[in-house]
Amino acid sequence: MFRFWATIGPVGAEVVGLQILPSALSITWIFLVLPCTFAEPIGLELRADRGNIYLHAQIFTGVMYIAGAVCLWFLRAWKIREVERQTLEQQQQSSRERGVLDNKEVNNLNRSASRGISVKSTAKSVRGLYAWQRV
């Protein structure tokens, strides 16, 4: 739990940027009020009368950690895709500045960039789920 409080600032700044970090942290705190308010009653309700009395609460907590890890995994894939997109845009910009691309190729790149979700972009996003890359 303490790791969460120590890392939410830097991770939040990486995800949303420094300009809107205070707003993002405020929204995070608002969304954390409800689960934190009811965490103890849920844990006590999951307690059994005999045997290993906290087994169900421990299982529930473990499942919540796994769900959090899955959410972070998808966040990582999104971040990898964003970094790749920015790199591609920078390469295209530098190519345009050097005059390597003619007008037809530039128009094709602009059209393909503005299409939205395609099978190719979905495949690239899925690749971010298993990519071995530092973000």
QUIWOVEN-V653646 format. One record per backbone hydrogen bond with DSSP energy under -0.5 kcal/mol. CO is the residue of the C=O (numbers start at 1). NH is the residue of the N-H. Records with the same first field share a line. If there is no record, write none. Layout:
CO=NH / NH
This chain:
1=5
2=6
3=7
4=8
7=11
8=12
9=13
10=14
11=15
12=16 / 17
13=17
18=21
20=24
21=25
22=26
23=27
24=28
25=29
26=30
27=31
28=32
29=33
30=33 / 34
31=35
32=36
33=37
34=38
35=39
36=40
38=42
39=43
40=44
41=45
42=46
44=47
51=53
52=55
53=48
54=58
55=59
56=60
57=61
58=62
59=63
60=64
61=65
62=66
63=67
64=68
65=69
66=70
67=71
68=72
69=73
70=74
71=75
72=76
73=77
74=78
75=79
76=80
77=81
78=82
79=83
80=84
81=85
82=86
83=87
84=88
85=89
86=90
87=91
88=92
89=93
90=94
91=95
92=96
93=97
94=98
95=99 / 100 / 101
96=99
102=106
103=107
104=108
105=109
106=110
107=111
108=112
109=113
110=114
112=115
118=122
119=123
120=124
121=125
122=126
123=127
124=128
125=128
126=129 / 130
127=130 / 131
131=133
